[in-house]
Amino acid sequence: MEGRGRTREIPGGWWKRLSAVLLTAVVAVSLSACGGGSSDSASGSTTLTTPLSFNPGSLDPDVFYGNEGLLITTSCYDGLLQYEPNTTNVEGALAEDWQVSNGGKRYTFELRKGVKFADGTPFDAEAAQFSIERRGAVNAGPAYMVEPIAKMTAPDPYTLVLDLKTPINPFEDWLASPYGLKMVSPKAIEQNSSGDDPQAEKWLADHCAGTGPYDLTEAQPGQEYKLEANENYWGEEPDFTTVELPVIPSFSTQALQLRGGDIDMMTHGLTKEDVLSFESDSEFEVAKLPAISAINLWVNANKPNLQDPKVREAIGLALDREGLVEQVYGDEAEVYNQIFAPDTLEGHDYSTPYDPEQAKEILSGVPEDERTIQLQFTSDDATNQQIAGLIAQQLNEVGFDVDQRGLPETEVFNFTEAPDDRKPDMIVLPQNPDDSSPASFPLLQWIDDGAFFPPIDPAADKLLFQAIETEDDDEAIELYGQAADRYLEADAFVPIANTKAIIVARSGIGNIQVERQGLWTVDLGALTNDGS
């Protein structure tokens, strides 16, 4: 393989790529809904129908960086490592075993034998090297996960050695991430590349070339996608040999079609009332699974009316977070107190109490014309508007004057490069990390290059980078904690809720497992179908 073992130097440091991460996470909201009609989703069928709520955009695993569409990419592709179902524990996937040496800078992977890509091409160390080089060459948002790699060698066809420029404490989590490095067929890329598209990105945008349990056989953006079981899959054959994914933007329409038998499963978008209704119906199964996802209120400390730390403190004091979570989510979420992603760093919790009287006292010294706040929320989910409305109500009760407005997800992710006058005062935003390490949330949303409303604290950023490049786990956790404490002091963020993954499926569909890091990403290959 040309270029094997060469060193790739990344100018400016691996973290500089993160300024592009949120921009490449943009996904287009589909304007075209799939029509109704019956499907083959009756009990006992080997076809599963589950909708997407909007067009996922490019499905190239080295480009894709959203949530809607992970059902497809994680079904078509495998990585070297993965997370155990419904957990944050890392296990082998296409790597059966691995060792870490040389001060945390060398990773030696023993690759699984007998694996083929969907097109029949054998998987080996050369194909793994090709996939790593391709991710770097495509250089989209997920490329930061391979940038620390300085050298790759293959002592034999089933051993891959990666030498890093520096220890990367979350490197195993990066490889296990649903957005992490995926293995791509070198043959498929070569056959579908061209002079102006050497990595076949146009072709791979609506095709698959992986080793996963499914292959993408149909892609009609804005209308429907279809997966068929991969005949060359190295693992156990899935119960559902066909998965149809119609694009249905309306969650209420999805719920109606689920009740009517036109679809078999909904993975998100249901209100608390919808869930209670399905739970009371024996025709359906409701799975409530732990997720690493959060609803956050971001505060723009750069705005003149929010530059005073006491005013930002008053925002936190005014919010009855327990009441908000109970009213909007019930038992589908819990109050979120951590500064980093839920369950990734113990301690260092957000501790501002609910004290509306103290908030009123602080605001009594603020002129009325400086209490106006523009609050925005992403309009892709009804619960976002609901939680924003309640936040506005509670802030108004202590003396703020809140104007709220919904906006598409695509506009939110452009905040990182938008001029200050186009950024709101505050935004309610559901978020999930790339992986289960403490580094994930701050890398994407706290550091100066990636924050919605930078700068937050450059000194905290420095501590974060020190933690990431530390081999010793205990030392890294200590540094993460120091960074978290400094970020907390900025009062630029109010954590609201850690939401669960709520999956509703027709009765007979079982073994529902999710990628905790991917919000509502169900492991389609693991589903069982008892035909009852």
Secondary structure, 3 states (H helix, E strand, C coil): CCCCCCCCCCCCCHHHHHHHHHHHCCCCCCCCCCCCCCCCCCCCCCEEECCECCCCCCCCCCCCCCCCCHHHHHHHCCCCEEECCCCCCEEECCEEEEEEECCCCEEEEEECCCCECCCCCECCHHHHHHHHHHHHHHCCHHHHHCCCEEEEEEEECCEEEEEECCCCCCHHHHHHCCCCCCCCCHHHHHHHCECCECCCHHHHCCCCCCCCCEEEEEEECCCEEEEEECCCCCCCCCCCCEEEEEECCCHHHHHHHHHHCCCCEECCCCCHHHHHHHHCCCCEEEEEECCCCEEEEEECCCCHHHCCHHHHHHHHHHCCHHHHHHHHHHHHEEECCECCCCCCCCCCECCCCCCHHHHHHHHCCCCHHHCEEEEEEECCCHHHHHHHHHHHHHHHHCCCEEEEEEECHHHHHCCCCCCHHHCCCEEEEEECCCCCCCCHHHHHHCCCCCCCCCCCCHHHHHHHHHHHCCCCHHHHHHHHHHHHHHHHHCCCEEEEEEECEEEEEECCEECCCEEHHHCCEECHHHCEECCC
